[in-house]
Amino acid sequence: MKSVRVVVVGAGVIGFSTAVCIAEALPFCSVTLVAERFTPDTTSDGAAGIMFTSHSPDIPVERQRRWFKDSFDHFLAIAQSQHAPEAGVIMSSGWQIFKEVPAEKKPYWSDFVFGFRHMTASELKRFPDHRFGQAFTTLKCECSTYLPWLEKRFKKAGGRVEQRKVNSLQELSGYDIVVNCSGLGSKTLVGDTQMSIIERCSRLEPSLSKAKVLSTWVGLRPGRRNVRVEREEVLLQGRRVPVVHNYGHGGGGVTISWGTALDALGLVRQCIHEMPLHAKL
């Protein structure tokens, strides 16, 4: 009998990665993933899915290195397996070029990709407006293929999916643990004012602040100053319910998705360990 009821909000690469980690590692949990949109209509579906990223300024570098390494190992194992075509994961080589020499010439993830080096002067001649570049081989994940593969893996582990919009955490009071992977939706769901794409654009073009949104393309990169992977307790319908947050990845969502999912899993384990015994029965 599954005794702990867990709900994951969000069906992008962060939501499904987290849901899979929980469902596979904690079989005594009943895990439901709830989202308004599923593939091919998620933000993740528009991601290039190339594994390299920027850093979160206020998060220890060692924690970010662990997120990257855990994710890289996960995707590399898929790329080297029979699942690679179905999951949409391949090796990919290329350059990252800069118009100005960056302060950090060797990023924290350079030890994990293959063949990282600085581009030569002759290579840079192809890009006359750029002064610096990095060459390396990494992994690429096609999310429009990867997300259905993850969903199948989630269901195989006993997970359930439910398509509906969650307007408030109060709607989820029937669960023992809430895992928030709602990305941009966290602005309204948990009142995170650091998530707002229009606000950032309005700094460049103030007229956009009052503009009417006619439509959106799912290639958005909802981010915040730092990725948020932490837990808190929230009062839901008179009950104190642990909420684990995992969102705000910006353009590095695919790149560190599995690593932050494993961190979120660890937080869920902590929540269960601290629950009163009757809540687990």
C-alpha positions as CSV (number, residue, x, y, z in Angstrom):
1,M,0.0,0.0,0.0
2,K,1.4,3.4,-1.0
3,S,1.2,5.5,2.1
4,V,2.6,9.0,1.3
5,R,0.8,11.1,-1.2
6,V,3.1,13.3,-3.3
7,V,2.1,15.8,-6.0
8,V,4.5,17.3,-8.5
9,V,3.3,20.5,-10.2
10,G,4.7,21.0,-13.7
11,A,5.2,18.8,-16.8
12,G,8.3,20.3,-18.2
13,V,11.8,18.7,-18.0
14,I,12.2,19.7,-14.4
15,G,8.8,18.4,-13.3
16,F,9.0,15.0,-15.1
17,S,12.7,14.5,-14.0
18,T,11.7,15.1,-10.4
19,A,8.6,13.0,-10.6
20,V,10.6,10.1,-12.1
21,C,13.3,10.3,-9.4
22,I,10.7,10.3,-6.6
23,A,8.5,7.5,-8.1
24,E,11.5,5.2,-8.8
25,A,13.4,5.8,-5.5
26,L,10.4,5.9,-3.2
27,P,7.9,3.1,-4.2
28,F,5.9,3.5,-1.1
29,C,4.9,7.0,-2.3
30,S,1.8,7.6,-4.5
31,V,3.1,10.2,-7.0
32,T,0.8,12.3,-9.1
33,L,2.0,14.9,-11.6
34,V,-0.4,17.8,-12.3
35,A,0.0,20.4,-15.0
36,E,-2.1,22.5,-17.3
37,R,0.1,21.8,-20.3
38,F,2.0,18.7,-21.4
39,T,4.4,18.1,-24.3
40,P,4.4,19.5,-27.0
41,D,3.1,22.6,-25.3
42,T,5.6,23.1,-22.5
43,T,8.4,25.6,-22.2
44,S,10.8,22.7,-22.3
45,D,9.7,21.7,-25.8
46,G,11.3,24.8,-27.2
47,A,14.7,24.1,-25.5
48,A,17.8,23.5,-27.6
49,G,18.9,21.1,-24.8
50,I,22.6,21.5,-25.3
51,M,24.5,20.8,-22.1
52,F,26.4,23.9,-20.9
53,T,25.2,26.6,-18.7
54,S,25.9,29.8,-16.7
55,H,26.2,29.9,-13.0
56,S,23.9,31.0,-10.2
57,P,25.8,33.7,-8.3
58,D,24.6,32.9,-4.8
59,I,24.8,29.1,-4.9
60,P,28.0,27.3,-3.9
61,V,30.0,26.2,-7.0
62,E,30.4,22.7,-5.6
63,R,26.6,22.3,-5.5
64,Q,26.3,23.5,-9.1
65,R,29.1,21.2,-10.2
66,R,27.2,18.3,-8.6
67,W,24.0,19.3,-10.4
68,F,25.9,19.4,-13.7
69,K,27.8,16.1,-13.2
70,D,24.7,14.2,-12.0
71,S,22.8,15.4,-15.1
72,F,25.7,14.8,-17.5
73,D,26.2,11.3,-16.2
74,H,22.5,10.6,-16.6
75,F,22.3,11.8,-20.2
76,L,25.6,10.2,-21.1
77,A,24.3,6.8,-19.9
78,I,21.2,7.3,-22.1
79,A,23.3,8.4,-25.1
80,Q,25.4,5.2,-24.8
81,S,22.4,2.9,-24.4
82,Q,19.7,1.4,-26.7
83,H,17.3,4.1,-25.4
84,A,19.2,7.0,-27.1
85,P,17.0,7.2,-30.2
86,E,13.7,7.0,-28.3
87,A,14.9,9.4,-25.6
88,G,16.4,11.9,-28.1
89,V,19.8,12.2,-26.5
90,I,23.0,12.5,-28.7
91,M,26.6,13.7,-28.5
92,S,27.2,17.1,-30.0
93,S,30.4,19.2,-30.7
94,G,30.5,22.9,-31.1
95,W,31.8,26.3,-30.0
96,Q,30.6,28.9,-27.6
97,I,31.8,32.3,-28.8
98,F,32.0,35.7,-27.0
99,K,32.3,39.3,-28.3
100,E,34.3,40.1,-25.2
101,V,36.7,37.9,-23.2
102,P,34.6,36.6,-20.2
103,A,35.9,37.0,-16.7
104,E,35.6,33.2,-16.3
105,K,37.5,31.6,-19.2
106,K,37.1,28.1,-17.8
107,P,33.5,27.6,-16.5
108,Y,32.8,25.2,-13.6
109,W,31.4,22.6,-15.9
110,S,34.4,22.4,-18.2
111,D,35.9,19.3,-16.4
112,F,32.8,17.2,-17.3
113,V,32.3,17.8,-21.0
114,F,34.8,16.2,-23.5
115,G,37.8,18.0,-25.0
116,F,37.2,21.4,-23.5
117,R,39.7,24.0,-24.9
118,H,39.9,27.6,-25.9
119,M,39.4,28.3,-29.6
120,T,42.5,29.2,-31.6
121,A,43.0,32.5,-33.4
122,S,42.5,30.9,-36.7
123,E,39.2,29.4,-35.6
124,L,38.0,32.8,-34.3
125,K,38.7,34.3,-37.7
126,R,35.4,32.8,-38.8
127,F,33.6,35.1,-36.4
128,P,35.1,38.5,-36.9
129,D,33.0,40.3,-34.2
130,H,34.1,37.8,-31.5
131,R,37.3,37.9,-29.4
132,F,37.1,34.6,-27.5
133,G,35.6,31.1,-27.8
134,Q,35.4,27.7,-26.2
135,A,35.3,24.4,-28.1
136,F,34.0,21.2,-26.5
137,T,31.9,18.1,-27.1
138,T,28.8,17.7,-24.9
139,L,25.4,16.2,-25.0
140,K,22.2,17.3,-26.7
141,C,18.7,16.4,-25.5
142,E,15.7,16.9,-27.9
143,C,13.0,17.6,-25.4
144,S,10.1,17.0,-27.7
145,T,11.3,13.4,-27.8
146,Y,12.7,13.2,-24.2
147,L,9.6,14.4,-22.4
148,P,7.3,11.6,-23.8
149,W,10.1,9.1,-22.9
150,L,10.2,10.4,-19.4
151,E,6.5,10.3,-19.0
152,K,6.5,6.7,-20.1
153,R,9.2,6.0,-17.5
154,F,7.2,7.8,-14.8
155,K,4.0,5.8,-15.5
156,K,6.0,2.5,-15.5
157,A,7.2,3.4,-12.0
158,G,3.5,3.7,-10.9
159,G,3.1,7.5,-11.4
160,R,-0.1,9.1,-12.4
161,V,-0.7,12.3,-14.5
162,E,-3.5,14.7,-14.3
163,Q,-4.1,17.6,-16.7
164,R,-5.5,20.7,-15.0
165,K,-4.5,24.2,-14.0
166,V,-3.4,24.7,-10.4
167,N,-4.3,28.2,-9.4
168,S,-3.2,28.0,-5.8
169,L,-1.3,25.6,-3.5
170,Q,-4.5,25.5,-1.5
171,E,-6.0,23.2,-4.1
172,L,-3.4,20.6,-3.2
173,S,-4.2,20.3,0.5
174,G,-5.1,16.6,0.1
175,Y,-1.5,15.6,-0.5
176,D,1.2,15.0,2.1
177,I,4.0,16.7,0.1
178,V,3.8,19.2,-2.7
179,V,6.7,19.5,-5.1
180,N,6.7,22.8,-7.1
181,C,8.3,22.5,-10.5
182,S,6.0,25.1,-12.1
183,G,8.7,27.3,-13.6
184,L,7.2,30.6,-14.7
185,G,4.0,29.6,-13.0
186,S,5.7,30.1,-9.6
187,K,5.2,33.8,-10.0
188,T,1.5,33.3,-9.3
189,L,1.5,29.9,-7.6
190,V,3.9,30.9,-4.8
191,G,4.2,34.6,-5.3
192,D,7.8,34.6,-6.6
193,T,8.4,38.1,-7.9
194,Q,11.8,37.2,-9.3
195,M,10.1,35.2,-12.1
196,S,8.9,37.6,-14.8
197,I,10.0,37.7,-18.4
198,I,8.0,40.7,-19.3
199,E,9.6,42.7,-16.5
200,R,13.1,42.0,-17.8
201,C,12.1,42.9,-21.4
202,S,10.5,46.1,-20.1
203,R,13.8,47.4,-18.8
204,L,14.9,47.5,-22.5
205,E,11.6,48.6,-23.9
206,P,9.4,50.3,-21.3
207,S,6.3,50.3,-23.5
208,L,6.1,46.5,-23.1
209,S,5.1,46.8,-19.5
210,K,1.5,47.7,-20.3
211,A,1.3,45.8,-23.6
212,K,-1.4,43.2,-24.2
213,V,-0.1,39.7,-24.6
214,L,-1.6,38.3,-27.8
215,S,0.1,34.9,-27.7
216,T,3.2,33.2,-26.4
217,W,5.7,30.8,-27.9
218,V,6.9,28.0,-25.6
219,G,10.6,28.8,-26.1
220,L,10.6,31.0,-23.0
221,R,13.4,30.6,-20.5
222,P,11.8,31.5,-17.1
223,G,14.7,32.2,-14.7
224,R,15.6,34.0,-11.5
225,R,18.8,35.2,-10.0
226,N,19.4,31.7,-8.5
227,V,17.8,28.3,-9.2
228,R,15.5,27.6,-6.2
229,V,15.9,24.1,-4.8
230,E,14.7,24.2,-1.2
231,R,11.8,23.3,1.1
232,E,9.4,25.2,3.3
233,E,6.2,24.5,5.2
234,V,2.9,26.1,4.0
235,L,-0.5,26.2,5.7
236,L,-2.9,24.5,3.3
237,Q,-6.6,24.3,4.5
238,G,-5.4,24.4,8.1
239,R,-2.7,21.7,7.7
240,R,1.1,22.4,7.6
241,V,2.2,20.8,4.4
242,P,5.9,20.5,3.3
243,V,6.5,22.1,-0.1
244,V,9.7,21.3,-2.0
245,H,10.6,23.9,-4.7
246,N,12.6,23.1,-7.8
247,Y,12.4,25.9,-10.4
248,G,14.0,29.0,-11.9
249,H,16.6,27.2,-14.1
250,G,16.3,29.7,-17.0
251,G,18.3,28.6,-20.1
252,G,20.0,25.8,-18.1
253,G,16.9,23.7,-17.4
254,V,17.8,20.6,-19.4
255,T,21.5,20.9,-18.4
256,I,21.0,20.5,-14.7
257,S,17.6,18.9,-14.7
258,W,18.6,15.5,-13.3
259,G,20.9,17.0,-10.7
260,T,18.3,19.3,-9.2
261,A,15.8,16.5,-9.4
262,L,18.0,14.4,-7.2
263,D,18.4,17.3,-4.8
264,A,14.6,17.6,-4.7
265,L,14.3,13.9,-4.1
266,G,16.6,14.3,-1.1
267,L,14.4,17.1,0.3
268,V,11.3,14.8,-0.1
269,R,13.1,12.1,1.8
270,Q,13.8,14.6,4.6
271,C,10.1,15.6,4.7
272,I,9.0,12.0,5.0
273,H,11.6,11.3,7.7
274,E,10.3,14.2,9.8
275,M,6.6,13.2,9.3
276,P,4.6,11.9,12.3
277,L,4.3,8.2,12.2
278,H,0.5,8.2,11.6
279,A,1.0,10.3,8.4
280,K,3.0,7.5,6.9
281,L,0.5,4.7,7.7
